[in-house]
Amino acid sequence: MSPPAKSSGGASNNSSPSKENLAKTEVNSLKGLAALMAKPLFSFASDATPEFQTQIATLTEGFGRYIDSNLKLSSLGGDVSAPFSAVRDGDVVHLMYPQHVKQGDLFAAVITAFASQVPTCVLHQSSAGWSEPEWSSESRRHLAGLLSGLESVPQSFAHTSSPADLARISLWITACASALSVPGGVGDTQGDVLPSSVGGQKSASKYMLKVISGLRSNITDESCLKAVDTLSVLIKLWQKSKRVEALSIAKKCKLSWSAILFRAAPTEVIKGKKRQPDQTVIRPPVKPSRSPWLSPSERSELGNLLKDDWSFLEAFRSRFIALSPEQQHRQFNKYISDIKSGFEKLNALSSSIHAKLGKRKYWIERVCRTDGYKPKPKKGESESFLLSAHFFKKNLSTLDLRVKKAFAPVQYLPEERFRSESVWSNILASSDTVRLSAVDFTLEEDGIAYRLWQIWADMTLPRIEAQIDRIEDPPQSDDFNPFLVLAETPA
């Protein structure tokens, strides 16, 4: 089956081209028309006089120039009758330059200065006249500040509180912000160094809006308002052409450590009270030493063993603040990735040890229940800590050996860090029946966690049979007595 013929209207669907597309099509059709009409292809009749031919050739060339300027600008929505009006066609801006501009005209000087630094600015001769508005003292300072911003690239974003300096630095801050907003971002430059507020405004872009709105408020002749719009367009195009220079300013500024920390570390938002703002704070994984199921001595020693893990950020911080500004910007994302990885490992370690220590809870609660102990926590106290305190005050040497094992370091310390499985295997491999105590564990023989083994041995005084293969886990059933001592002969 052959496809249906297209209608004379062009597209087969019912959608109509937008006004923007129509304007774009018209501009493209007019583009370069002046050059084409300057070399017409038509011919003259044999009876055409030389005067007529010269007249038509001149008229044709003039029509071409007229079409290329006036009609093109009109098709883009420009107003050729307004002084310093302009229209933008992509990155090209067509500027209608008025008559009667004098050397002392400040605003005309600012527009001319920016136009001179925009390579895609096209000047058109306009018949409109220009009369410089009367500016307020603040607007004059703002305009002077914009001119000073054109003179050189600043070395930093430092500034004073004068309107001229605020306008100057806002010009460059917004240029840098624009450069950083490109799709995909800029890998070797970070925007955290940009001042968060300028001149009492929430951002540099807000201050630039204040500058522009202040200029508008000074103009009483509505025909001159187009000139303010033109300045805004020229500033944006100038800033786009200064992308490299704007980024170079940011790269010279040092980044704060908090810029990395609040991106990489886990955080929590605390709601502000009594109209106070919300506060974002760092929330690292809970230290295993804060588990309620540890004895006071275990809690202290486990905290010492893991203190370097929970202070791993200090090494990153020391290295980062020692970098040059350029190195900080370039390595920023790598630091964030490495710190996030560090917190992931820390979270895994915390979760694992807390979960394993949680297996003590059953036996602690069981003993407290047997004793008839019912904690009465005060405000701010935890019932779990009170149960634990009662349990660890008891004589734990009478516990079943299987329950004693449930409190041994091998139950919660990771093997790859603390050799816990190796130490436990050595205990079971003894050729003699022994009652363990703190003197049976040393740093040389049992590794850096030896003090936890000492604490466990003194706390429970476990009696280990000679060359025993394994010790079973204790059953969690109501008919099991945790104080049922296994048959054993005195050591």
Residue pairs with C-beta under 8 A, 6 or more apart in sequence:
4 12
6 12
17 25
23 75
23 76
23 77
26 75
27 72
27 75
27 76
27 89
30 67
30 68
30 71
30 72
30 75
31 72
32 68
33 64
33 67
33 68
34 61
34 64
34 65
34 67
34 68
35 64
36 64
37 60
37 61
37 63
37 64
37 67
38 60
38 61
38 64
40 57
40 60
44 52
44 53
44 56
69 80
69 94
69 124
70 80
72 94
73 80
73 87
73 94
73 96
73 124
74 80
76 87
76 88
76 89
76 94
77 87
78 85
78 86
78 87
78 94
78 96
79 85
79 96
79 226
80 96
80 124
80 126
80 128
81 126
81 127
81 128
81 223
82 96
82 128
82 223
82 224
82 226
82 227
83 96
83 98
83 126
83 128
83 129
83 130
83 223
83 224
83 226
83 227
84 95
84 96
84 97
84 98
84 108
84 111
84 130
84 224
84 226
84 227
84 230
85 95
85 96
85 126
85 128
85 226
85 227
85 229
85 230
86 93
86 94
86 95
86 96
86 226
86 229
86 230
86 233
86 234
87 93
87 94
88 94
88 233
88 237
91 120
91 237
91 240
92 120
92 121
92 122
93 118
93 120
93 121
93 122
93 230
93 233
93 234
93 237
94 122
94 124
95 111
95 115
95 121
95 122
95 123
95 124
95 230
95 234
96 124
96 126
96 128
97 123
97 124
97 125
97 126
98 126
98 128
98 129
98 130
99 126
99 127
99 128
99 129
99 130
100 129
100 130
100 131
101 108
101 112
101 130
102 108
102 132
104 132
105 130
105 132
106 132
106 135
106 140
106 143
106 144
107 132
107 133
107 135
107 143
107 215
107 227
107 231
108 130
108 132
109 147
110 143
110 146
110 147
110 231
111 227
111 230
111 231
111 234
113 147
113 150
114 146
114 150
114 231
114 234
114 235
114 238
115 121
115 123
115 234
117 150
117 238
117 241
118 234
118 237
118 238
118 241
119 241
120 237
121 234
121 237
128 223
130 224
131 221
131 224
133 218
133 219
133 220
133 221
133 224
134 218
135 143
135 215
135 218
136 214
136 218
138 163
138 214
139 211
139 214
139 215
139 218
141 162
141 163
141 164
141 167
142 163
142 164
142 167
142 211
142 214
142 215
143 167
143 215
144 164
144 167
145 163
145 164
145 165
145 166
145 167
145 168
145 171
146 167
146 168
146 171
146 211
146 235
148 164
148 168
149 167
149 168
149 169
149 171
149 172
150 238
153 172
153 242
153 245
153 248
153 249
154 168
154 169
154 172
154 249
155 249
155 252
156 249
156 252
156 253
157 169
157 172
157 173
157 193
157 194
157 195
157 249
157 250
157 253
158 169
159 165
159 166
159 168
159 169
159 198
160 166
161 199
163 199
166 198
166 199
166 207
167 207
167 208
167 211
169 195
169 198
169 204
170 198
170 199
170 204
170 205
170 207
170 208
170 211
171 208
171 235
171 239
172 246
172 249
173 194
173 195
173 198
173 204
174 204
174 205
174 208
174 239
175 238
175 239
175 242
175 243
175 245
175 246
176 191
176 194
176 246
176 247
176 249
176 250
177 191
177 194
177 204
177 205
178 236
178 239
178 240
178 243
178 246
179 186
179 189
179 239
179 243
179 244
179 246
179 247
180 186
180 189
180 191
180 247
180 250
186 247
187 330
187 333
188 251
188 329
188 330
189 247
189 250
189 251
189 329
190 250
190 255
190 259
190 328
190 329
190 332
191 250
192 255
192 256
192 259
193 250
193 253
193 254
193 255
194 204
194 250
195 204
196 202
196 203
197 203
198 204
198 206
198 207
199 207
199 210
201 207
201 210
208 235
212 228
212 231
212 232
215 228
215 231
216 225
216 228
219 225
219 228
239 246
250 329
251 325
251 326
251 329
252 325
252 326
253 325
254 325
254 328
255 320
255 325
255 328
255 329
255 332
257 317
257 320
257 321
259 332
260 316
260 320
260 332
260 335
260 336
260 339
261 282
261 313
261 339
262 280
262 282
263 336
264 335
264 336
264 337
264 339
264 340
264 343
265 282
265 283
265 284
265 313
265 339
265 343
266 282
266 283
266 284
266 285
266 343
266 347
267 280
267 281
267 282
267 283
268 280
268 281
268 283
269 278
269 279
269 280
270 278
270 279
270 280
270 281
271 278
272 278
272 279
284 310
284 343
284 346
285 343
285 346
285 347
285 349
285 350
285 351
286 350
286 354
287 303
287 306
287 310
287 350
288 302
288 306
288 349
288 350
288 353
288 354
288 357
288 412
289 299
289 300
289 302
289 303
289 306
290 299
291 299
291 353
291 354
291 357
291 358
292 382
292 384
292 385
292 387
292 388
293 357
293 358
293 360
293 361
293 364
293 384
293 388
294 302
294 357
294 388
295 388
295 392
295 455
295 459
296 392
297 455
298 452
298 455
298 456
301 451
301 452
301 455
302 452
305 418
305 448
305 449
305 452
306 349
309 346
309 349
310 346
312 342
312 346
313 339
313 342
316 335
316 338
316 339
316 342
320 328
320 331
320 335
323 331
349 414
352 414
353 412
353 413
353 414
356 411
356 412
357 412
359 406
359 411
360 406
360 407
361 384
362 476
363 391
363 403
363 406
363 407
363 474
363 482
364 387
364 388
364 391
365 387
366 482
367 391
367 394
367 482
368 375
368 387
368 390
368 391
370 482
371 390
371 394
373 387
373 390
375 383
375 386
375 387
375 390
376 386
377 383
377 386
392 459
396 404
396 407
396 459
396 460
397 460
397 461
398 483
398 485
399 460
399 482
399 483
400 474
400 481
400 482
400 483
400 484
400 485
400 486
401 462
401 463
401 471
401 485
401 486
402 471
402 472
402 473
402 474
403 474
403 482
404 460
404 462
405 411
405 462
405 471
405 473
405 474
406 473
406 474
407 456
407 459
407 460
408 424
408 453
408 456
408 462
409 418
409 420
409 423
409 449
409 452
409 453
409 456
410 420
410 421
410 423
410 424
413 420
413 449
413 452
414 420
415 421
415 422
418 447
418 448
418 449
419 446
419 447
419 449
420 449
422 447
423 441
423 446
423 447
423 449
423 453
426 445
426 446
427 436
427 464
428 464
428 467
428 468
428 469
428 470
428 471
429 467
430 464
430 466
430 467
431 466
431 467
432 466
433 463
433 464
433 465
433 466
433 489
433 491
434 440
434 463
434 464
434 491
435 461
435 462
435 463
435 464
435 491
436 457
436 461
436 462
436 463
436 464
437 457
437 458
437 461
438 454
438 455
438 457
438 458
440 457
441 450
441 451
441 453
441 454
441 457
442 450
443 450
446 453
456 462
463 488
463 491
465 488
474 480
474 482
